[in-house]
Amino acid sequence: MKLRFQADADLNEHIVRGILRRYPSIDFKTANASALRGLSDLEVLALAAGENRVLVSHDRKSMPRAFATLTAKRSNPGLILISQRTDVLVAIEWLHLAWAATEAAEWEGRILTLPL
């Protein structure tokens, strides 16, 4: 099965819009579409996991801890952390590469931090 992404509330919306514009076949759900604003990291991760979506976030401080907590309790489809200093086009291309070159099962319980 192909990767499906979920943006969290702090992800730069230009990244999501850029992905959807350049690669419309990628399933990338916005934070607004999922009503994520105001939810805790654990709640956001659980919602993404419930829909079998890899969460994409800029939150490199608290999200890895929440991811580890959730992964200890249940399977988790993965987390991609993008530095806020990463150029939007670079982030778009990395996400496209992850989508094109991997399957969802390969992301189970994994965290990727961009840039590498």
Residue, then its C-alpha position, 0 to 999 in steps of 0.5 A: m500500500k502507498l504512503r498516506f500523509q497527515a500534516d500536523a497543525d504546525l507544518n508549513e502549509h506551503i509544503v502540503r499545497g506544493i505536494l498536492r499541486r505537483y503530485p496530485s496522486i499523493d494522499f496528503k491530508t491537511a491539519n484543518a481537514s482533520a481538525l487537529r488544532g488544539l490536540s495534544d501530540l498523542e492525540v494527533l499521532a493516534l488520529a493519524a495512526g487510526e487512518n494509517r497515515v504517516l504524520v509529517s511535522h516540524d515539531r522535533k522537540s516533543m513529537p518524538r517522545a509522543f511517538a515513542t509513547l504511542t508506539a509502545k502501546r500500538s502500531n504506528p505508521g511512522l513520523i517524518l520530522i522536517s526542520q523548519r529551516t528546510d527549503v519548501l521545495v526540498a521538503i516537497e521533493w523528499l516527501h515525494l521520494a519517500w512516497a514514490a520509493t517506499e510502501a507504507a509497511e516500511w514506515e511502521g514504527r519509524i521516524l525520519t528526520l529531514p534533512l538527513 
